[in-house]
Amino acid sequence: MSNRSRPSAAAVVAAIADLAAILIGLWILLYILDANRSNDFVDFVHDVASWLAGWSRDMFTVDPDWWQVMLNYGLAAVVYLAVGHAASRAVRRW
C-alpha cells in the first residue's frame, strides 16, 4: 500500500478531534430541539457528549438551561477542535 492511500497519523488525530466535536455539537442540537430523551440514539449521544465534556459540563451556571448546555458543551467542542488540530499540525511536522 502506498503512503498516499493511508491516512497519516496527523489526519487520524484531526479526525478524532472532529468526531468528538461533532458528537458534542449533535447533543447541543438535540437538547435545543428537545429531542426525546428516552430514544436510544438520543440517550447514546447524550452519554458520549457528557463523557467527552465531563470537565466542562458544569463550568458555568446560567439561565435558561439551553444556554447553559450550549455554553458548557460548546466550550468542550471548541477546545477539542483547537487542541486536536494543533496536535495534528505538531504530528505532521514531526
C-alpha positions in Angstrom: 0.0 0.0 0.0 1.4 3.4 -0.9 1.8 6.2 1.5 -0.8 8.2 -0.4 -3.6 5.8 0.3 -3.0 5.5 4.0 -4.2 8.2 6.4 -1.4 9.9 8.2 -1.2 10.0 12.0 -1.9 13.7 11.8 -5.1 13.1 9.8 -6.2 10.5 12.4 -5.7 12.9 15.2 -7.6 15.6 13.4 -10.5 13.1 12.6 -10.8 12.1 16.3 -11.0 15.7 17.4 -13.6 16.4 14.7 -15.7 13.4 15.7 -15.6 14.5 19.4 -16.7 18.0 18.4 -19.4 16.6 16.1 -20.9 14.4 18.8 -20.9 17.2 21.3 -22.5 19.6 18.7 -25.1 17.0 17.9 -26.0 16.7 21.6 -26.4 20.5 21.8 -28.7 20.4 18.8 -30.7 17.5 20.2 -31.1 19.3 23.5 -32.2 22.6 21.9 -34.7 20.8 19.8 -36.0 19.0 22.9 -35.4 15.5 21.5 -37.0 12.6 23.2 -34.5 11.5 25.9 -36.0 8.0 26.1 -34.9 7.4 22.5 -31.8 5.1 22.4 -30.0 7.2 19.8 -30.5 10.4 21.8 -29.5 8.7 25.0 -26.3 7.4 23.3 -25.4 10.8 22.0 -26.1 12.4 25.4 -23.9 9.7 27.2 -21.0 10.2 24.8 -21.2 14.0 24.9 -21.5 14.0 28.7 -18.4 11.8 29.0 -16.4 14.0 26.5 -17.5 17.2 28.1 -17.3 16.0 31.7 -14.6 18.5 32.6 -16.7 21.5 31.3 -20.3 20.3 31.8 -20.9 22.3 35.0 -18.4 25.1 34.5 -21.0 27.9 34.0 -24.4 28.1 35.6 -26.6 30.4 33.6 -30.3 30.6 32.7 -32.0 29.4 30.6 -30.9 25.8 30.6 -30.4 25.6 26.8 -27.9 28.5 27.1 -26.0 26.6 29.8 -25.9 23.5 27.7 -24.6 25.5 24.7 -22.0 27.3 26.7 -20.6 24.3 28.7 -20.8 21.7 25.9 -19.8 24.2 23.2 -16.7 25.1 25.2 -15.7 21.5 25.2 -16.3 21.2 21.4 -14.2 24.2 20.7 -11.4 23.0 22.9 -11.4 19.6 21.3 -11.2 21.2 17.8 -8.4 23.6 18.8 -6.3 21.1 20.7 -6.9 18.3 18.3 -5.9 20.3 15.2 -2.9 21.9 17.0 -1.8 18.4 17.9 -2.4 17.3 14.3 -0.2 20.1 13.0 2.5 19.1 15.5 2.4 15.5 14.5 2.5 16.4 10.8 5.7 18.5 11.4 7.3 15.7 13.5 
